[in-house]
Amino acid sequence: MPETALVLESTITCPNCGHRATETMPTDACQYFYDCKACGALLKPKSGDCCVFCSYGSVPCPPIQAGDGAPSCCAGNAAAVGIRPGAQRPDWSVVTRAAASDALLARDSSRPGPVEAWSIGLPQPQHAVWRATITLFARLGRAPAWAEVAAEANLSERAVDEILCELEGYDLLAVDKGRRSIS
């Protein structure tokens, strides 16, 4: 049976203003965000879709076209991670190709957003707790326990409890106060 060529262009229709734009789809990653060129709305995939092309495009993304209709591009991974009730972020940990990583970095540097908000720096001791959390994630290969963060940051667990909740407010991490865990 002859192999069908992938369609690499899709016309995205903004659900907010109806603007249509034909875009070239990435072949090696899902595109989680899309900025409408007319109204500026930030489009995200609908629940159950792997990318904005599958939600708002005239043609599904290349990984879906290449597979059997299942999101092979995201197999075994959630497309998004909840950071607090009602807020999600893409799971960047599944980005393994240099081209996709470069595209994400270029997008972040090309427009104002969280990067600028976070680049002003955190006051101490928030910075110490954030740095300890990231260091422990890297060292342990898992989310650190609150007691481990407290020891690494040289602070009491009570202080870390309060600071982790403040960091959650910045969308830097998510906490489960009941289980005293970071996600």
Backbone as JSON Lines, residues from 0, in Angstrom:
{"i":0,"aa":"M","n":[0.85,-1.18,0.0],"ca":[0.0,0.0,0.0],"c":[0.89,1.24,0.0]}
{"i":1,"aa":"P","n":[0.69,2.19,-0.91],"ca":[1.54,3.38,-0.97],"c":[1.34,4.26,0.26]}
{"i":2,"aa":"E","n":[2.47,4.86,0.68],"ca":[2.43,5.75,1.83],"c":[1.85,7.1,1.42]}
{"i":3,"aa":"T","n":[0.95,7.64,2.23],"ca":[0.34,8.93,1.95],"c":[1.26,10.03,2.47]}
{"i":4,"aa":"A","n":[1.49,11.06,1.66],"ca":[2.32,12.18,2.07],"c":[1.6,12.99,3.15]}
{"i":5,"aa":"L","n":[2.35,13.48,4.09],"ca":[1.78,14.31,5.14],"c":[1.47,15.69,4.61]}
{"i":6,"aa":"V","n":[0.35,16.23,5.04],"ca":[-0.01,17.61,4.72],"c":[0.62,18.47,5.81]}
{"i":7,"aa":"L","n":[1.45,19.44,5.41],"ca":[2.18,20.23,6.39],"c":[1.58,21.61,6.63]}
{"i":8,"aa":"E","n":[0.56,21.98,5.86],"ca":[-0.09,23.27,6.08],"c":[-1.52,23.06,6.56]}
{"i":9,"aa":"S","n":[-1.92,23.91,7.48],"ca":[-3.26,23.84,8.04],"c":[-3.75,25.26,8.25]}
{"i":10,"aa":"T","n":[-5.03,25.48,8.01],"ca":[-5.6,26.8,8.23],"c":[-6.26,26.83,9.6]}
{"i":11,"aa":"I","n":[-5.72,27.65,10.48],"ca":[-6.26,27.8,11.84],"c":[-7.34,28.88,11.83]}
{"i":12,"aa":"T","n":[-8.49,28.56,12.41],"ca":[-9.57,29.53,12.55],"c":[-9.72,29.88,14.02]}
{"i":13,"aa":"C","n":[-9.56,31.16,14.31],"ca":[-9.67,31.62,15.7],"c":[-11.12,31.5,16.16]}
{"i":14,"aa":"P","n":[-11.36,30.82,17.29],"ca":[-12.73,30.7,17.79],"c":[-13.27,32.01,18.36]}
{"i":15,"aa":"N","n":[-12.39,32.96,18.64],"ca":[-12.83,34.24,19.21],"c":[-13.29,35.23,18.17]}
{"i":16,"aa":"C","n":[-12.5,35.37,17.09],"ca":[-12.83,36.4,16.1],"c":[-13.1,35.85,14.7]}
{"i":17,"aa":"G","n":[-12.83,34.55,14.47],"ca":[-13.08,33.95,13.18],"c":[-11.96,34.15,12.16]}
{"i":18,"aa":"H","n":[-10.89,34.85,12.53],"ca":[-9.77,35.07,11.61],"c":[-9.16,33.72,11.2]}
{"i":19,"aa":"R","n":[-8.8,33.62,9.94],"ca":[-8.19,32.39,9.41],"c":[-6.78,32.7,8.95]}
{"i":20,"aa":"A","n":[-5.84,31.81,9.28],"ca":[-4.45,31.96,8.85],"c":[-3.9,30.58,8.52]}
{"i":21,"aa":"T","n":[-3.25,30.48,7.37],"ca":[-2.62,29.23,6.97],"c":[-1.2,29.2,7.52]}
{"i":22,"aa":"E","n":[-0.89,28.13,8.24],"ca":[0.4,28.0,8.92],"c":[1.04,26.66,8.56]}
{"i":23,"aa":"T","n":[2.37,26.63,8.61],"ca":[3.11,25.38,8.43],"c":[3.23,24.72,9.79]}
{"i":24,"aa":"M","n":[2.88,23.44,9.85],"ca":[2.89,22.72,11.12],"c":[4.26,22.09,11.38]}
{"i":25,"aa":"P","n":[4.68,22.05,12.64],"ca":[5.92,21.34,12.96],"c":[5.71,19.85,12.75]}
{"i":26,"aa":"T","n":[6.75,19.16,12.33],"ca":[6.63,17.71,12.09],"c":[7.13,16.89,13.27]}
{"i":27,"aa":"D","n":[7.84,17.53,14.2],"ca":[8.47,16.78,15.27],"c":[7.96,17.11,16.67]}
{"i":28,"aa":"A","n":[6.91,17.92,16.75],"ca":[6.38,18.3,18.07],"c":[4.97,18.83,17.92]}
{"i":29,"aa":"C","n":[4.23,18.81,19.01],"ca":[2.9,19.41,19.02],"c":[3.06,20.9,19.29]}
{"i":30,"aa":"Q","n":[2.26,21.7,18.64],"ca":[2.26,23.15,18.92],"c":[1.13,23.41,19.88]}
{"i":31,"aa":"Y","n":[1.49,23.71,21.11],"ca":[0.5,23.85,22.17],"c":[-0.16,25.22,22.18]}
{"i":32,"aa":"F","n":[0.57,26.27,21.8],"ca":[0.03,27.62,21.79],"c":[0.01,28.19,20.38]}
{"i":33,"aa":"Y","n":[-0.92,29.11,20.16],"ca":[-0.96,29.86,18.89],"c":[-1.55,31.23,19.19]}
{"i":34,"aa":"D","n":[-0.87,32.28,18.74],"ca":[-1.37,33.65,18.9],"c":[-2.15,34.05,17.66]}
{"i":35,"aa":"C","n":[-3.42,34.39,17.82],"ca":[-4.22,34.85,16.69],"c":[-3.63,36.16,16.17]}
{"i":36,"aa":"K","n":[-3.41,36.2,14.87],"ca":[-2.8,37.39,14.25],"c":[-3.77,38.57,14.19]}
{"i":37,"aa":"A","n":[-5.05,38.31,14.34],"ca":[-6.04,39.4,14.26],"c":[-6.38,39.97,15.64]}
{"i":38,"aa":"C","n":[-6.82,39.11,16.56],"ca":[-7.28,39.62,17.86],"c":[-6.27,39.41,18.99]}
{"i":39,"aa":"G","n":[-5.2,38.65,18.72],"ca":[-4.18,38.43,19.74],"c":[-4.51,37.37,20.77]}
{"i":40,"aa":"A","n":[-5.63,36.67,20.6],"ca":[-6.01,35.62,21.56],"c":[-4.96,34.52,21.56]}
{"i":41,"aa":"L","n":[-4.66,33.99,22.72],"ca":[-3.74,32.87,22.85],"c":[-4.57,31.59,22.83]}
{"i":42,"aa":"L","n":[-4.45,30.85,21.73],"ca":[-5.22,29.62,21.59],"c":[-4.45,28.46,22.2]}
{"i":43,"aa":"K","n":[-5.19,27.56,22.85],"ca":[-4.63,26.35,23.44],"c":[-5.49,25.19,22.96]}
{"i":44,"aa":"P","n":[-4.97,23.98,22.93],"ca":[-5.76,22.84,22.47],"c":[-7.02,22.62,23.32]}
{"i":45,"aa":"K","n":[-8.07,22.15,22.66],"ca":[-9.26,21.74,23.39],"c":[-8.93,20.47,24.16]}
{"i":46,"aa":"S","n":[-9.69,20.19,25.18],"ca":[-9.5,18.99,25.98],"c":[-9.53,17.76,25.07]}
{"i":47,"aa":"G","n":[-8.53,16.91,25.19],"ca":[-8.45,15.69,24.4],"c":[-7.64,15.83,23.13]}
{"i":48,"aa":"D","n":[-7.34,17.07,22.72],"ca":[-6.52,17.3,21.53],"c":[-5.08,17.52,21.96]}
{"i":49,"aa":"C","n":[-4.14,17.14,21.08],"ca":[-2.73,17.27,21.42],"c":[-2.16,18.63,21.07]}
{"i":50,"aa":"C","n":[-2.81,19.37,20.17],"ca":[-2.23,20.64,19.74],"c":[-3.31,21.56,19.17]}
{"i":51,"aa":"V","n":[-2.91,22.81,18.87],"ca":[-3.86,23.79,18.34],"c":[-4.32,23.43,16.93]}
{"i":52,"aa":"F","n":[-3.48,22.73,16.15],"ca":[-3.88,22.36,14.8],"c":[-5.0,21.31,14.84]}
{"i":53,"aa":"C","n":[-4.93,20.4,15.81],"ca":[-5.98,19.39,15.94],"c":[-7.28,20.01,16.45]}
{"i":54,"aa":"S","n":[-7.19,21.11,17.2],"ca":[-8.38,21.76,17.72],"c":[-8.99,22.79,16.77]}
{"i":55,"aa":"Y","n":[-8.15,23.58,16.11],"ca":[-8.66,24.72,15.34],"c":[-8.22,24.72,13.87]}
{"i":56,"aa":"G","n":[-7.44,23.73,13.47],"ca":[-6.92,23.7,12.11],"c":[-7.81,22.94,11.14]}
{"i":57,"aa":"S","n":[-7.57,23.19,9.86],"ca":[-8.31,22.48,8.8],"c":[-7.75,21.08,8.58]}
{"i":58,"aa":"V","n":[-6.53,20.85,9.04],"ca":[-5.85,19.56,8.88],"c":[-5.23,19.22,10.23]}
{"i":59,"aa":"P","n":[-5.35,17.97,10.69],"ca":[-4.7,17.61,11.96],"c":[-3.18,17.63,11.82]}
{"i":60,"aa":"C","n":[-2.48,17.66,12.94],"ca":[-1.03,17.75,12.95],"c":[-0.38,16.51,12.31]}
{"i":61,"aa":"P","n":[0.86,16.64,11.83],"ca":[1.55,15.51,11.2],"c":[1.65,14.25,12.06]}
{"i":62,"aa":"P","n":[1.92,14.33,13.37],"ca":[1.95,13.07,14.14],"c":[0.61,12.34,14.13]}
{"i":63,"aa":"I","n":[-0.49,13.07,14.13],"ca":[-1.81,12.43,14.06],"c":[-2.03,11.85,12.67]}
{"i":64,"aa":"Q","n":[-1.64,12.6,11.63],"ca":[-1.77,12.1,10.26],"c":[-0.97,10.82,10.07]}
{"i":65,"aa":"A","n":[0.23,10.78,10.65],"ca":[1.13,9.63,10.46],"c":[0.65,8.41,11.24]}
{"i":66,"aa":"G","n":[-0.07,8.63,12.31],"ca":[-0.55,7.52,13.14],"c":[-1.92,7.07,12.69]}
{"i":67,"aa":"D","n":[-2.62,6.43,13.6],"ca":[-3.96,5.93,13.29],"c":[-5.03,6.87,13.83]}
{"i":68,"aa":"G","n":[-4.67,8.13,14.0],"ca":[-5.61,9.11,14.56],"c":[-5.42,9.32,16.04]}
{"i":69,"aa":"A","n":[-4.59,8.47,16.65],"ca":[-4.28,8.63,18.07],"c":[-3.11,9.6,18.21]}
{"i":70,"aa":"P","n":[-3.04,10.33,19.28],"ca":[-1.96,11.3,19.45],"c":[-0.62,10.63,19.74]}
{"i":71,"aa":"S","n":[-0.01,10.03,18.72],"ca":[1.27,9.34,18.89],"c":[2.37,10.3,19.34]}
{"i":72,"aa":"C","n":[2.18,11.59,19.03],"ca":[3.17,12.59,19.43],"c":[3.21,12.75,20.94]}
{"i":73,"aa":"C","n":[2.14,12.39,21.61],"ca":[2.07,12.58,23.06],"c":[1.8,11.26,23.77]}
{"i":74,"aa":"A","n":[2.01,10.15,23.1],"ca":[1.66,8.86,23.68],"c":[2.3,8.68,25.05]}
{"i":75,"aa":"G","n":[1.47,8.38,26.01],"ca":[1.95,8.14,27.35],"c":[2.21,9.4,28.15]}
{"i":76,"aa":"N","n":[2.07,10.55,27.56],"ca":[2.32,11.8,28.28],"c":[1.1,12.7,28.17]}
{"i":77,"aa":"A","n":[0.78,13.37,29.25],"ca":[-0.28,14.36,29.19],"c":[0.24,15.58,28.44]}
{"i":78,"aa":"A","n":[-0.6,16.19,27.64],"ca":[-0.17,17.38,26.9],"c":[0.0,18.57,27.83]}
{"i":79,"aa":"A","n":[-0.66,18.51,28.97],"ca":[-0.58,19.64,29.89],"c":[-0.52,19.14,31.32]}
{"i":80,"aa":"V","n":[0.04,19.98,32.16],"ca":[0.17,19.68,33.57],"c":[-0.57,20.77,34.34]}
{"i":81,"aa":"G","n":[-1.42,20.37,35.27],"ca":[-2.12,21.35,36.09],"c":[-1.17,21.99,37.07]}
{"i":82,"aa":"I","n":[-1.18,23.31,37.14],"ca":[-0.32,24.0,38.09],"c":[-1.1,24.57,39.26]}
{"i":83,"aa":"R","n":[-2.39,24.7,39.09],"ca":[-3.32,25.06,40.16],"c":[-4.71,24.91,39.54]}
{"i":84,"aa":"P","n":[-5.76,24.87,40.34],"ca":[-7.1,24.7,39.78],"c":[-7.39,25.75,38.69]}
{"i":85,"aa":"G","n":[-7.74,25.25,37.51],"ca":[-8.1,26.13,36.41],"c":[-6.94,26.65,35.58]}
{"i":86,"aa":"A","n":[-5.71,26.27,35.93],"ca":[-4.54,26.74,35.17],"c":[-3.66,25.55,34.82]}
{"i":87,"aa":"Q","n":[-3.29,25.48,33.54],"ca":[-2.42,24.41,33.09],"c":[-1.28,24.99,32.29]}
{"i":88,"aa":"R","n":[-0.22,24.23,32.18],"ca":[0.9,24.62,31.33],"c":[1.28,23.39,30.51]}
{"i":89,"aa":"P","n":[1.88,23.62,29.34],"ca":[2.33,22.47,28.55],"c":[3.42,21.71,29.3]}
{"i":90,"aa":"D","n":[3.5,20.43,29.05],"ca":[4.54,19.62,29.67],"c":[5.79,19.71,28.8]}
{"i":91,"aa":"W","n":[6.66,20.67,29.09],"ca":[7.86,20.89,28.26],"c":[8.85,19.76,28.4]}
{"i":92,"aa":"S","n":[8.7,18.89,29.39],"ca":[9.66,17.81,29.59],"c":[9.62,16.8,28.45]}
{"i":93,"aa":"V","n":[8.55,16.81,27.66],"ca":[8.48,15.86,26.54],"c":[9.16,16.41,25.29]}
{"i":94,"aa":"V","n":[9.64,17.64,25.34],"ca":[10.34,18.23,24.19],"c":[11.77,17.73,24.19]}
{"i":95,"aa":"T","n":[12.13,16.91,23.21],"ca":[13.46,16.32,23.17],"c":[14.26,16.73,21.94]}
{"i":96,"aa":"R","n":[13.63,17.27,20.94],"ca":[14.35,17.64,19.73],"c":[14.85,19.07,19.81]}
{"i":97,"aa":"A","n":[16.05,19.28,19.3],"ca":[16.67,20.61,19.37],"c":[15.82,21.66,18.66]}
{"i":98,"aa":"A","n":[15.25,21.32,17.5],"ca":[14.45,22.29,16.74],"c":[13.23,22.73,17.54]}
{"i":99,"aa":"A","n":[12.58,21.81,18.22],"ca":[11.41,22.16,19.03],"c":[11.82,23.02,20.22]}
{"i":100,"aa":"S","n":[12.93,22.65,20.85],"ca":[13.43,23.44,21.98],"c":[13.8,24.85,21.53]}
{"i":101,"aa":"D","n":[14.48,24.97,20.39],"ca":[14.84,26.29,19.86],"c":[13.6,27.13,19.57]}
{"i":102,"aa":"A","n":[12.55,26.48,19.03],"ca":[11.31,27.2,18.72],"c":[10.66,27.73,19.99]}
{"i":103,"aa":"L","n":[10.66,26.93,21.05],"ca":[10.08,27.38,22.32],"c":[10.86,28.55,22.89]}
{"i":104,"aa":"L","n":[12.18,28.46,22.84],"ca":[13.01,29.55,23.37],"c":[12.82,30.83,22.55]}
{"i":105,"aa":"A","n":[12.74,30.69,21.22],"ca":[12.55,31.86,20.37],"c":[11.19,32.5,20.64]}
{"i":106,"aa":"R","n":[10.16,31.68,20.81],"ca":[8.82,32.22,21.1],"c":[8.84,32.99,22.41]}
{"i":107,"aa":"D","n":[9.46,32.41,23.43],"ca":[9.5,33.07,24.73],"c":[10.25,34.39,24.67]}
{"i":108,"aa":"S","n":[11.3,34.46,23.89],"ca":[12.09,35.69,23.85],"c":[11.48,36.75,22.94]}
{"i":109,"aa":"S","n":[10.5,36.36,22.12],"ca":[9.94,37.29,21.15],"c":[8.74,38.08,21.66]}
{"i":110,"aa":"R","n":[8.22,37.74,22.82],"ca":[7.03,38.44,23.32],"c":[7.07,38.56,24.83]}
{"i":111,"aa":"P","n":[6.46,39.62,25.34],"ca":[6.42,39.76,26.8],"c":[5.53,38.69,27.4]}
{"i":112,"aa":"G","n":[5.83,38.31,28.57],"ca":[5.02,37.31,29.23],"c":[5.64,36.92,30.55]}
{"i":113,"aa":"P","n":[5.43,35.65,30.96],"ca":[5.93,35.22,32.27],"c":[7.44,35.37,32.42]}
{"i":114,"aa":"V","n":[8.19,35.21,31.33],"ca":[9.64,35.33,31.44],"c":[10.01,36.7,32.0]}
{"i":115,"aa":"E","n":[9.38,37.76,31.48],"ca":[9.68,39.1,31.97],"c":[9.21,39.26,33.41]}
{"i":116,"aa":"A","n":[8.07,38.7,33.72],"ca":[7.55,38.82,35.09],"c":[8.48,38.11,36.08]}
{"i":117,"aa":"W","n":[9.03,36.97,35.66],"ca":[9.89,36.21,36.55],"c":[11.32,36.75,36.55]}
{"i":118,"aa":"S","n":[11.71,37.49,35.51],"ca":[13.1,37.92,35.4],"c":[13.45,39.04,36.38]}
{"i":119,"aa":"I","n":[12.47,39.62,37.04],"ca":[12.77,40.67,38.02],"c":[13.41,40.08,39.27]}
{"i":120,"aa":"G","n":[13.37,38.79,39.41],"ca":[13.99,38.14,40.55],"c":[13.03,38.02,41.72]}
{"i":121,"aa":"L","n":[13.27,37.0,42.49],"ca":[12.46,36.76,43.68],"c":[13.18,37.32,44.89]}
{"i":122,"aa":"P","n":[12.43,37.85,45.84],"ca":[13.08,38.3,47.08],"c":[13.56,37.09,47.88]}
{"i":123,"aa":"Q","n":[14.58,37.33,48.7],"ca":[15.0,36.28,49.63],"c":[13.92,36.2,50.7]}
{"i":124,"aa":"P","n":[13.52,35.12,51.27],"ca":[14.04,33.78,51.07],"c":[13.31,32.99,49.97]}
{"i":125,"aa":"Q","n":[12.36,33.62,49.23],"ca":[11.68,32.91,48.13],"c":[12.69,32.36,47.13]}
{"i":126,"aa":"H","n":[13.7,33.17,46.82],"ca":[14.72,32.73,45.86],"c":[15.43,31.48,46.38]}
{"i":127,"aa":"A","n":[15.74,31.46,47.67],"ca":[16.44,30.31,48.25],"c":[15.59,29.04,48.16]}
{"i":128,"aa":"V","n":[14.29,29.17,48.42],"ca":[13.4,28.01,48.36],"c":[13.22,27.55,46.91]}
{"i":129,"aa":"W","n":[13.06,28.49,45.98],"ca":[12.93,28.13,44.56],"c":[14.19,27.43,44.08]}
{"i":130,"aa":"R","n":[15.35,28.0,44.4],"ca":[16.63,27.42,43.97],"c":[16.8,26.03,44.59]}
{"i":131,"aa":"A","n":[16.48,25.89,45.87],"ca":[16.59,24.58,46.54],"c":[15.67,23.55,45.87]}
{"i":132,"aa":"T","n":[14.45,23.97,45.53],"ca":[13.5,23.06,44.88],"c":[14.04,22.58,43.54]}
{"i":133,"aa":"I","n":[14.53,23.49,42.7],"ca":[15.06,23.12,41.39],"c":[16.3,22.25,41.53]}
{"i":134,"aa":"T","n":[17.2,22.61,42.46],"ca":[18.42,21.83,42.69],"c":[18.07,20.4,43.1]}
{"i":135,"aa":"L","n":[17.1,20.27,44.02],"ca":[16.71,18.93,44.48],"c":[16.02,18.13,43.39]}
{"i":136,"aa":"F","n":[15.18,18.78,42.57],"ca":[14.58,18.08,41.44],"c":[15.68,17.46,40.58]}
{"i":137,"aa":"A","n":[16.71,18.25,40.27],"ca":[17.8,17.77,39.42],"c":[18.6,16.67,40.11]}
{"i":138,"aa":"R","n":[18.91,16.86,41.38],"ca":[19.73,15.9,42.11],"c":[19.0,14.59,42.36]}
{"i":139,"aa":"L","n":[17.73,14.67,42.76],"ca":[16.98,13.48,43.16],"c":[16.22,12.82,42.01]}
{"i":140,"aa":"G","n":[15.95,13.59,40.96],"ca":[15.17,13.03,39.85],"c":[13.7,12.87,40.18]}
{"i":141,"aa":"R","n":[13.23,13.59,41.17],"ca":[11.82,13.54,41.59],"c":[11.5,14.83,42.33]}
{"i":142,"aa":"A","n":[10.22,15.01,42.6],"ca":[9.82,16.18,43.39],"c":[10.33,16.02,44.81]}
{"i":143,"aa":"P","n":[10.99,17.04,45.35],"ca":[11.51,16.92,46.71],"c":[10.42,17.06,47.76]}
{"i":144,"aa":"A","n":[10.65,16.44,48.89],"ca":[9.75,16.6,50.03],"c":[10.0,17.98,50.65]}
{"i":145,"aa":"W","n":[8.99,18.5,51.33],"ca":[9.12,19.82,51.93],"c":[10.28,19.88,52.92]}
{"i":146,"aa":"A","n":[10.48,18.8,53.67],"ca":[11.58,18.76,54.64],"c":[12.93,18.84,53.92]}
{"i":147,"aa":"E","n":[13.03,18.21,52.76],"ca":[14.28,18.27,51.99],"c":[14.54,19.69,51.49]}
{"i":148,"aa":"V","n":[13.48,20.38,51.05],"ca":[13.62,21.77,50.6],"c":[14.06,22.64,51.78]}
{"i":149,"aa":"A","n":[13.46,22.42,52.93],"ca":[13.8,23.21,54.12],"c":[15.28,23.02,54.47]}
{"i":150,"aa":"A","n":[15.76,21.79,54.45],"ca":[17.16,21.52,54.77],"c":[18.09,22.16,53.75]}
{"i":151,"aa":"E","n":[17.76,22.04,52.48],"ca":[18.6,22.61,51.41],"c":[18.63,24.13,51.48]}
{"i":152,"aa":"A","n":[17.51,24.76,51.83],"ca":[17.42,26.22,51.88],"c":[17.83,26.79,53.24]}
{"i":153,"aa":"N","n":[18.1,25.9,54.19],"ca":[18.47,26.34,55.54],"c":[17.36,27.14,56.22]}
{"i":154,"aa":"L","n":[16.13,26.67,56.06],"ca":[14.97,27.33,56.65],"c":[14.14,26.3,57.4]}
{"i":155,"aa":"S","n":[13.22,26.78,58.22],"ca":[12.31,25.87,58.93],"c":[11.25,25.35,57.96]}
{"i":156,"aa":"E","n":[10.7,24.19,58.28],"ca":[9.63,23.63,57.44],"c":[8.42,24.57,57.42]}
{"i":157,"aa":"R","n":[8.16,25.24,58.54],"ca":[7.03,26.18,58.6],"c":[7.24,27.34,57.61]}
{"i":158,"aa":"A","n":[8.46,27.86,57.55],"ca":[8.77,28.94,56.61],"c":[8.66,28.44,55.17]}
{"i":159,"aa":"V","n":[9.15,27.24,54.92],"ca":[9.1,26.67,53.57],"c":[7.65,26.44,53.14]}
{"i":160,"aa":"D","n":[6.82,26.0,54.08],"ca":[5.4,25.79,53.8],"c":[4.78,27.08,53.25]}
{"i":161,"aa":"E","n":[5.02,28.19,53.91],"ca":[4.46,29.47,53.49],"c":[5.05,29.93,52.15]}
{"i":162,"aa":"I","n":[6.35,29.79,52.0],"ca":[7.02,30.26,50.78],"c":[6.62,29.44,49.57]}
{"i":163,"aa":"L","n":[6.48,28.13,49.73],"ca":[6.06,27.3,48.59],"c":[4.67,27.72,48.09]}
{"i":164,"aa":"C","n":[3.79,28.08,49.01],"ca":[2.46,28.55,48.6],"c":[2.57,29.89,47.87]}
{"i":165,"aa":"E","n":[3.5,30.76,48.3],"ca":[3.72,32.02,47.59],"c":[4.26,31.76,46.17]}
{"i":166,"aa":"L","n":[5.19,30.81,46.04],"ca":[5.74,30.47,44.72],"c":[4.67,29.89,43.81]}
{"i":167,"aa":"E","n":[3.72,29.18,44.4],"ca":[2.6,28.66,43.61],"c":[1.8,29.83,43.03]}
{"i":168,"aa":"G","n":[1.68,30.9,43.77],"ca":[0.98,32.09,43.29],"c":[1.66,32.72,42.08]}
{"i":169,"aa":"Y","n":[2.97,32.5,41.93],"ca":[3.71,32.99,40.76],"c":[3.65,32.0,39.59]}
{"i":170,"aa":"D","n":[2.95,30.89,39.77],"ca":[2.89,29.81,38.77],"c":[4.26,29.18,38.53]}
{"i":171,"aa":"L","n":[5.1,29.17,39.55],"ca":[6.41,28.54,39.42],"c":[6.37,27.06,39.76]}
{"i":172,"aa":"L","n":[5.4,26.66,40.54],"ca":[5.23,25.26,40.91],"c":[3.82,25.07,41.46]}
{"i":173,"aa":"A","n":[3.49,23.83,41.73],"ca":[2.18,23.53,42.32],"c":[2.42,22.74,43.6]}
{"i":174,"aa":"V","n":[1.62,23.03,44.6],"ca":[1.76,22.32,45.87],"c":[0.45,21.65,46.24]}
{"i":175,"aa":"D","n":[0.6,20.53,46.91],"ca":[-0.54,19.82,47.49],"c":[-0.36,19.91,49.0]}
{"i":176,"aa":"K","n":[-1.05,20.9,49.62],"ca":[-0.84,21.14,51.05],"c":[-1.24,19.93,51.88]}
{"i":177,"aa":"G","n":[-2.28,19.21,51.45],"ca":[-2.71,18.04,52.21],"c":[-1.64,16.97,52.29]}
{"i":178,"aa":"R","n":[-0.93,16.76,51.19],"ca":[0.12,15.74,51.17],"c":[1.51,16.32,51.39]}
{"i":179,"aa":"R","n":[1.56,17.68,51.52],"ca":[2.84,18.37,51.68],"c":[3.83,17.93,50.6]}
{"i":180,"aa":"S","n":[3.34,18.05,49.35],"ca":[4.18,17.65,48.24],"c":[4.17,18.73,47.14]}
{"i":181,"aa":"I","n":[5.18,18.68,46.31],"ca":[5.34,19.59,45.18],"c":[5.09,18.8,43.91]}
{"i":182,"aa":"S","n":[4.38,19.43,42.97],"ca":[4.15,18.72,41.7],"c":[4.52,19.61,40.54]}
